[in-house]
Amino acid sequence: MDSRVEMDDEAENRGGMWDLEQKLDQPMDEEAGRLRNMYREKKFSTLLLLRLAFQSLGVVYGDLGTSPLYVFYNTFPKGIEDTEDVVGALSLIIYSLTLIPLLKYVFVVCRANDNGQGGTFALYSLLCRHAKIKTIPNQHRTDEELTTYSRTTFHEKSFAAKTKRWLERHASRKNMLLMLVLVGTCMVIGDGILTPAISVLSAAGGIKVDHPHMSNDVVVLVAVIILVGLFSMQHYGTDKVGWLFAPIVLLWFILIGAIGIVNIFKYDSSVLRAFSPVHIYRYFKRGGRERWTSLGGIMLCITGTEALFADLAHFPVLAVQIAFTVVVFPCLLLAYTGQAAYLMKNKNHVSDAFYRSIPDSIYWPVFIIATLAAIVASQATISATFSIIKQALALGCFPRVKVVHTSKKFLGQIYIPDINWILMILCIAVTAGFKNKSQIGNAYGTAVVIVMLATTFLMTLIMLLVWHCHWILVLMFTVLSLVVECTYFFAVLFKVNQGGWVPLVIAAAFLVIMYVWHYGTVKRYEFEMHSKVSMAWILGLGPSLGLVRVPGIGLVYTELASGVPHIFSHFITNLPAIHSVVVFVCVKYLPVYTVPEEERFLVKRIGPKSFHMFRCVARYGYKDLHKKDDDFEKKLFDNLFLFVRLESMMEGCSDSDEYSLYGQQTERSREGLVMKSEGVSNSVDTTISSVDAIVPIKSPVHANNMTTSSGQASSQTDELEFLNSCRDAGVVHIMGNTVVRARRESRFYKKIAVDYIYAFLRKICRENSVIFHVPHESLLNVGQVFYV
């Protein structure tokens, strides 16, 4: 008897949940592989690849392409003393562009995408699938069988396995990794504020070049008007005007490249010697703190690189690589070299080097294209911000906000109203507050370099756990990246008091919001886990659950994917009546970019048939959305009815070879359950389910097959009719309204975080009832308080 209970516990620990669902129609290996390949990167024809490379210019490279507007001014804000400094700065720009965007991001980091999705949270999701580092442990083994749940395995004695065990060993390491991801995410949000500010202000500055006596306030006012228009148009999405983005950016790159060529031959072709790295050495050898702090301006040439990775969706990596190597990289090198050639002869024009180096005959056309390119660049960064906040929201790291689809064609094009207006207010405040490109540039540099450092640390783990690279190769990548990025990081530290504090303050505010929200979410989940009701208690109540069973279906929403939630016992203790059918609904997000519609719902039965209790788990990826036209309730019932039909078909089939693999586990689960609750084994029902397994029970008497089939059909019809009649009687959505409070003896900072910040965020965030479009008249909230 003891061994049986032990075996039953072992089965529970392994998690036998939804075995029936898994065994009903198990695909062959070949079919499963074909399904998985549907979600991998497809092979593209050469013509289609070139077309996608062209389209990627407008989405991915707008931000990187507008950097020539402000790099030299931010490098020499006090003017140029020696023209040799221009050559040294140009050499630094050339090798920065080569090492970071070209070698690191385009050819290494972009390959670490999660089924085409980029950004810090996409990297984190990849890691979560390869190691148990997710701080909300709501994953189940069945989740790993999704077609989009791609994962590689490695040998137990490999360096990757040792790294995995080291990460999983302590909760503090998981929290540090999460904190690193949150810091990177907050800095990307900072980019979403600073990119529009500096790009639009720099582009608008072209007006003043042609009218030198114009007040700077007029330029700021023009920039603010453009920014207000840009953010106000976000709710329309980019689908309708997106086709214009690629031609604008391509025209922009062609113009800056052509102007660069003209300036090289017109002013000073000797600047081409900057391609020799020896000029970097000479630049720093001349000494002075100004050389070191100028790195803060030089690094602005690589801004937009992180947005490049975050906006990776919808384009194959090869298309992005072609666009960068064929168009972006050469045109940027020509643009910076041309500006340097102009500055060799006109070193007093550094504040407006880009506009002053334009030939007079094409000045205004270039000004218009520059303004449009700045708007496209801003749009790309705003879209990346929306995307990364959606990912954070799905993984429980951001308060629930309204997310709107702006395109029927593209899943990734979204609009978040609340975030949009916050970005607009902060962006206008930065533009109007600083009024010049220098301080905004300092702020921008701080945000960019911190995001890059976060990406480097995450990429180190990706190369070990996902790619299984040799540790020497990983060390080379990490050291080379850190040498360059830490150099820039220490340079921007000197500019913290000159505007660099802005992204730090913005990031700190968002970090507090995200971490406190995540802390509250984890504590709520832990409370539900520890206070869930035992299955023995439910079975002890009998078929009526010791209550009045009223007609209708009760959908009880819970965070748990297994077990009966505390909210249920709390509800029936205070109100001794429950609906004829009870369905425990768990909505959970997985570390995958999407869950295919046909794999979204998992259904199981809780207890004997006479209890009429089910569990339904709805699984979503971080890119999936709850749309207004998405009838969640209808899909839930469709899957419930399908489960009842399939379950009835499976009864009495447990002797077949197809299910012999889990027959022993089934018997152990049944016997363990019978020992826990006497009398249940004599029930007329042929299916009994433990809390963690769905199991077909072998019939003790082998009756005639025809009789069995007709009996099953009759039973199935009766239950389906019963479910339909209950559905017609009414559906009530029962949701828990859990209030989290800090204990009286808690430290003051914990009380502030939980009692004030988290409580405020819970108050202003969207309710689950709104997200799932639950009618107000069908909603029943059950309140409960717990202390942490």
Residue pairs with C-beta under 8 A, 6 or more apart in sequence:
1 675
4 668
4 671
4 672
4 675
5 672
5 675
7 668
7 672
8 668
8 669
8 671
8 672
8 673
8 690
9 672
11 665
11 668
11 669
11 692
11 693
12 669
12 690
12 691
12 692
12 693
14 141
15 140
15 141
15 142
15 562
15 692
16 662
16 665
16 669
16 690
16 692
16 693
16 694
16 695
17 140
17 141
17 142
17 561
17 562
17 602
17 604
17 692
17 693
17 694
18 142
18 602
18 603
18 604
18 617
18 694
19 662
19 665
19 666
19 693
19 694
19 695
20 604
20 646
20 647
20 650
20 694
20 695
20 696
21 142
21 602
21 603
21 604
21 643
21 694
22 142
22 145
23 658
23 659
23 662
24 646
24 650
27 35
32 147
35 147
36 147
36 150
38 147
39 115
39 147
39 148
39 150
39 596
40 115
40 150
41 115
41 116
41 316
41 317
42 316
44 52
44 316
44 318
44 319
49 316
49 318
49 319
49 322
50 322
52 315
52 316
52 319
53 319
53 320
53 322
53 323
53 326
54 246
54 250
54 323
55 246
55 315
55 319
56 246
56 315
56 319
56 320
56 323
57 245
57 246
57 249
57 250
57 253
57 323
57 327
57 328
58 242
58 244
58 245
58 246
58 247
58 248
58 249
58 250
58 376
59 242
59 245
59 246
59 311
59 314
59 315
59 380
59 383
60 307
60 308
60 311
60 312
60 315
60 320
60 323
60 380
61 249
61 253
61 304
61 308
61 323
61 324
61 328
62 245
62 249
62 304
62 373
62 376
62 377
62 378
62 379
62 380
63 195
63 199
63 303
63 304
63 307
63 308
63 377
63 380
63 381
64 101
64 302
64 303
64 304
64 305
64 307
64 308
64 328
64 332
65 249
65 252
65 253
65 256
65 304
65 328
65 331
65 332
65 373
65 377
66 199
66 202
66 203
66 252
66 304
66 370
66 373
66 374
66 377
67 300
67 301
67 302
67 303
67 304
67 332
68 256
68 301
68 332
68 335
68 336
68 339
68 354
69 199
69 202
69 203
69 205
69 354
69 370
69 374
70 198
70 202
70 300
70 354
70 437
70 441
71 93
71 297
71 298
71 300
71 301
71 336
72 89
72 297
72 339
72 340
72 343
72 350
72 353
72 354
73 297
73 350
73 351
73 352
73 353
73 437
73 438
73 441
74 296
74 297
74 300
74 437
74 438
74 441
74 442
74 445
75 89
75 294
75 297
75 298
76 85
76 89
76 294
76 297
76 350
77 297
77 438
78 290
79 347
79 348
79 350
80 86
80 343
80 347
80 348
80 350
82 286
83 343
83 344
83 347
84 282
84 283
84 286
85 283
85 286
85 291
86 271
86 340
86 343
86 344
86 347
87 271
87 273
87 274
87 279
87 283
87 340
87 344
88 274
88 279
88 280
88 282
88 283
88 284
88 286
88 291
89 283
89 294
89 298
89 340
90 271
90 274
90 279
90 336
90 337
90 340
91 274
91 275
91 276
91 277
91 279
91 280
91 283
92 280
92 283
92 295
92 298
93 298
93 301
93 336
94 274
94 275
94 333
94 336
95 277
95 280
96 298
96 299
96 301
96 302
96 484
97 301
97 302
97 329
97 332
97 333
99 480
99 484
100 302
100 305
100 452
100 484
100 485
101 302
101 305
101 308
101 324
101 329
102 324
102 325
102 329
104 481
105 305
105 308
105 309
106 308
106 320
106 321
106 324
106 325
107 321
108 459
108 477
109 309
109 455
109 459
110 118
110 308
110 309
110 312
110 317
110 320
110 321
111 317
112 123
112 126
112 459
112 462
112 466
112 467
113 122
113 312
113 317
114 122
114 123
114 125
114 126
114 592
114 593
115 148
115 150
115 592
115 593
115 594
116 312
116 313
116 314
116 315
116 316
116 593
117 125
117 312
117 313
117 391
117 593
117 622
117 623
118 309
118 310
118 311
118 312
118 313
119 188
119 309
119 310
119 312
119 384
119 387
119 388
119 391
120 181
120 184
120 185
120 188
120 388
120 451
120 454
120 455
120 458
121 181
121 185
121 388
121 391
121 392
121 395
121 622
122 391
122 593
123 181
123 455
123 458
123 459
123 462
124 177
124 178
124 181
124 395
124 458
124 591
125 391
125 395
125 591
125 592
125 593
125 622
126 462
126 466
126 591
127 133
127 177
127 458
127 461
127 462
127 465
127 466
128 134
128 591
129 144
129 149
129 150
129 151
129 591
129 592
130 151
130 152
130 164
130 465
130 466
131 164
131 167
131 168
131 465
132 168
133 167
133 168
133 173
133 174
133 177
134 174
134 591
135 171
135 174
135 175
135 178
135 518
135 522
136 396
136 521
136 522
136 525
138 525
138 559
138 560
138 561
138 588
139 590
139 591
140 561
140 562
142 602
143 149
143 590
143 619
144 151
146 590
146 592
146 595
146 596
146 599
146 619
147 596
147 599
148 592
148 593
148 594
148 595
148 596
148 621
149 590
149 592
152 466
152 468
154 160
154 161
154 465
154 468
155 161
158 468
159 464
159 471
160 464
160 465
160 468
163 461
163 464
163 465
164 465
166 173
167 173
167 174
167 177
167 461
168 174
177 461
178 397
178 518
179 515
180 454
180 457
180 458
181 454
181 458
182 392
182 397
182 511
182 514
182 515
182 518
183 450
183 454
183 507
183 511
184 450
184 451
184 454
184 455
184 458
185 388
185 389
185 392
185 397
185 510
185 514
186 506
186 507
186 508
186 510
186 511
186 514
187 447
187 448
187 450
187 451
187 454
187 503
187 507
188 306
188 307
188 310
188 384
188 385
188 388
188 451
189 385
189 388
189 389
189 423
189 506
189 507
189 510
190 443
190 447
190 502
190 503
190 506
190 507
191 303
191 306
191 307
191 381
191 384
191 385
191 444
191 447
191 448
191 451
192 381
192 382
192 384
192 385
192 423
193 423
193 426
193 427
193 430
193 503
193 506
194 427
194 430
194 440
194 443
194 444
194 447
194 502
194 503
195 303
195 304
195 307
195 377
195 378
195 381
195 444
196 227
196 230
196 378
196 381
196 382
196 427
197 223
197 227
197 427
197 430
197 431
197 440
198 437
198 440
198 441
198 444
199 374
199 375
199 377
199 378
200 223
200 226
200 227
200 230
200 371
200 374
200 375
200 378
200 431
201 219
201 220
201 223
201 431
201 437
201 440
202 374
202 437
203 367
203 370
203 371
203 373
203 374
204 219
204 222
204 223
204 226
204 371
205 219
205 352
205 355
205 437
206 355
206 367
206 370
206 371
207 214
207 218
207 219
207 222
207 367
208 214
208 216
208 218
208 219
208 352
209 352
209 355
209 356
210 363
216 435
216 436
217 435
220 431
220 432
220 435
223 431
224 428
224 431
224 432
226 371
226 375
227 378
227 424
227 427
227 428
227 431
228 424
228 428
230 375
230 378
230 379
230 382
231 382
231 420
231 421
231 423
231 424
231 427
232 424
234 382
234 415
234 420
235 404
235 406
235 415
235 417
235 420
236 406
237 406
237 407
237 413
237 415
238 245
238 379
238 383
238 406
238 407
238 413
239 406
239 407
239 408
239 409
239 410
239 413
245 376
245 379
248 369
248 372
248 373
248 376
249 373
249 376
250 327
251 369
252 369
252 370
252 372
252 373
253 327
253 328
253 331
253 332
254 331
255 362
255 366
255 369
256 331
256 332
256 334
256 335
256 338
257 330
257 331
257 334
257 335
258 334
259 335
259 338
259 357
259 358
259 359
259 366
260 331
260 333
260 334
260 335
260 336
260 337
260 338
260 339
261 334
261 338
262 338
262 359
263 338
263 339
263 341
263 342
263 357
264 271
264 272
264 334
264 337
264 338
264 341
266 341
267 341
267 342
267 344
267 345
267 346
268 341
268 344
268 345
269 341
270 344
271 337
271 340
271 341
271 344
272 337
273 279
274 337
274 340
283 291
284 291
284 292
289 494
292 491
292 494
293 491
293 494
293 495
294 491
295 487
295 488
295 491
295 492
296 441
296 442
296 445
296 488
296 491
296 492
296 494
296 495
296 500
297 441
297 445
299 445
299 448
299 449
299 488
299 491
299 492
300 441
300 444
300 445
300 448
301 332
301 336
302 448
303 444
303 445
303 448
304 377
304 380
304 381
305 448
305 452
306 448
306 451
306 452
306 455
307 380
307 381
307 384
308 320
309 455
310 384
310 387
310 388
311 380
311 383
311 384
311 387
312 320
313 387
313 412
313 623
314 410
314 412
338 357
339 353
339 354
339 357
342 349
342 353
342 356
342 357
343 349
343 350
343 353
346 356
349 356
349 357
354 370
355 363
355 367
358 366
382 420
382 423
383 413
385 419
385 423
386 414
386 415
386 416
386 419
386 420
387 412
387 414
389 398
389 401
389 416
389 419
390 403
390 414
390 416
390 622
390 623
390 625
391 622
391 623
392 398
392 514
393 399
393 400
393 401
393 403
394 589
394 620
394 621
394 622
394 623
394 624
395 589
395 591
395 622
396 517
396 518
396 521
396 522
396 589
397 514
397 517
397 518
398 513
398 514
398 517
399 513
399 517
399 761
399 762
399 764
399 765
400 765
400 766
400 767
400 768
400 771
401 416
401 417
401 418
401 419
401 765
401 766
402 416
402 417
402 418
402 766
403 414
403 415
403 416
403 625
404 414
404 415
404 416
404 417
405 413
405 414
405 415
405 625
405 627
406 413
406 414
406 415
407 413
411 594
411 623
411 625
412 623
414 625
426 506
430 440
430 443
430 502
431 440
434 440
434 443
434 499
438 498
438 499
439 498
439 499
440 499
441 499
442 492
442 495
442 498
442 499
442 500
443 499
443 500
443 501
443 502
443 503
444 503
445 488
445 492
445 495
445 500
446 492
446 495
446 496
446 500
446 502
446 503
446 504
447 503
447 507
449 485
449 488
449 489
449 492
450 489
450 503
450 507
452 481
452 485
453 482
453 485
453 486
453 489
456 478
456 481
456 482
456 485
459 477
459 478
459 481
460 474
460 477
460 478
463 469
463 473
463 474
463 477
464 471
464 474
492 500
493 500
496 504
512 757
513 757
513 761
516 753
516 754
516 757
516 758
516 761
517 758
517 761
519 753
519 754
519 758
520 740
520 754
520 758
520 761
520 762
523 740
523 788
524 559
524 738
524 740
525 559
527 566
527 738
527 786
527 788
528 558
528 559
528 560
528 565
528 566
528 567
529 560
529 563
531 566
531 786
532 560
532 563
532 564
532 565
532 566
533 563
533 564
533 565
533 566
533 568
533 569
534 564
535 563
535 564
535 606
535 607
535 673
535 676
535 690
535 691
536 676
536 677
537 569
538 545
538 564
538 606
538 607
538 611
538 613
539 607
539 608
539 673
539 676
539 677
539 680
540 677
541 547
543 608
543 610
543 611
545 572
545 578
545 611
546 576
547 572
547 576
547 577
547 578
548 576
548 577
548 578
549 577
549 578
549 579
549 580
550 577
550 578
550 579
550 580
551 579
551 580
551 725
551 726
551 729
551 730
552 579
552 580
552 581
552 726
552 729
552 730
552 731
552 732
553 579
553 580
553 581
553 582
553 583
553 723
553 726
553 727
553 729
553 730
553 731
553 732
554 578
554 579
554 581
554 582
554 583
554 731
554 732
554 734
555 583
555 585
555 633
555 636
555 731
555 732
555 733
555 734
556 565
556 567
556 568
556 571
556 582
556 583
556 584
556 585
556 734
557 585
557 586
557 587
557 733
557 734
557 735
557 736
557 768
558 565
558 567
558 568
558 584
558 585
558 586
558 736
559 565
559 586
559 588
560 584
560 586
561 586
561 588
561 615
561 617
562 615
562 691
562 692
563 691
564 584
564 606
564 691
565 584
565 736
566 784
567 734
567 736
567 738
567 782
567 784
568 582
568 584
570 782
570 784
571 578
571 734
571 782
572 578
579 726
579 732
580 612
580 722
580 726
580 729
581 612
581 613
581 614
581 722
581 723
581 726
582 612
582 613
582 614
583 613
583 614
583 615
583 616
583 636
583 640
584 606
584 613
584 614
584 615
584 616
585 616
585 618
585 636
586 615
586 616
586 617
586 618
587 617
587 618
587 620
587 768
587 772
588 617
588 618
588 619
588 620
589 619
589 620
589 621
589 622
590 619
590 620
590 621
591 622
592 621
592 622
593 621
593 622
593 623
594 621
594 623
594 624
595 619
595 620
595 621
595 624
599 619
600 618
600 619
600 620
600 635
601 616
601 617
601 618
601 619
601 635
601 636
601 639
602 616
602 617
602 619
603 614
603 615
603 616
603 617
603 639
603 640
603 642
603 643
604 614
604 615
604 643
604 689
604 694
605 613
605 614
605 615
605 643
605 647
605 687
605 689
605 694
606 613
606 614
606 615
606 689
606 691
607 613
607 688
607 689
608 680
608 683
608 685
608 687
608 688
609 685
609 687
609 719
610 683
610 685
612 722
614 640
614 643
616 636
616 639
616 640
618 632
618 636
626 632
626 771
626 772
626 773
628 773
630 773
632 772
632 773
633 731
633 772
633 774
637 727
640 723
641 720
641 723
644 716
644 719
644 720
644 723
645 716
645 720
647 687
647 694
648 712
648 713
648 715
648 716
648 719
649 712
649 716
650 696
651 686
651 687
651 696
651 708
651 712
652 686
652 696
652 698
652 699
652 708
652 712
653 659
653 696
654 663
654 666
654 696
654 697
654 698
655 698
659 696
663 698
665 693
665 695
666 693
666 695
666 696
666 697
667 698
669 690
669 693
669 695
670 688
670 690
670 695
670 697
672 690
673 680
673 688
673 690
674 680
674 681
680 688
681 688
686 697
686 699
687 695
687 696
687 697
688 695
688 697
689 695
699 708
730 778
731 778
732 778
732 779
732 780
733 769
733 772
733 774
733 778
733 779
733 780
734 780
734 782
735 767
735 768
735 769
735 774
735 779
735 780
735 781
735 782
736 781
736 782
736 783
736 784
737 781
737 782
737 783
737 784
738 783
738 784
738 785
738 786
739 759
739 783
739 784
739 785
739 786
740 754
740 758
740 759
740 762
740 785
740 786
740 787
740 788
741 754
741 755
741 785
741 786
741 787
741 788
742 750
742 751
742 753
742 754
742 755
742 787
742 788
743 787
743 788
746 754
746 788
750 788
754 788
768 774
769 776
769 779
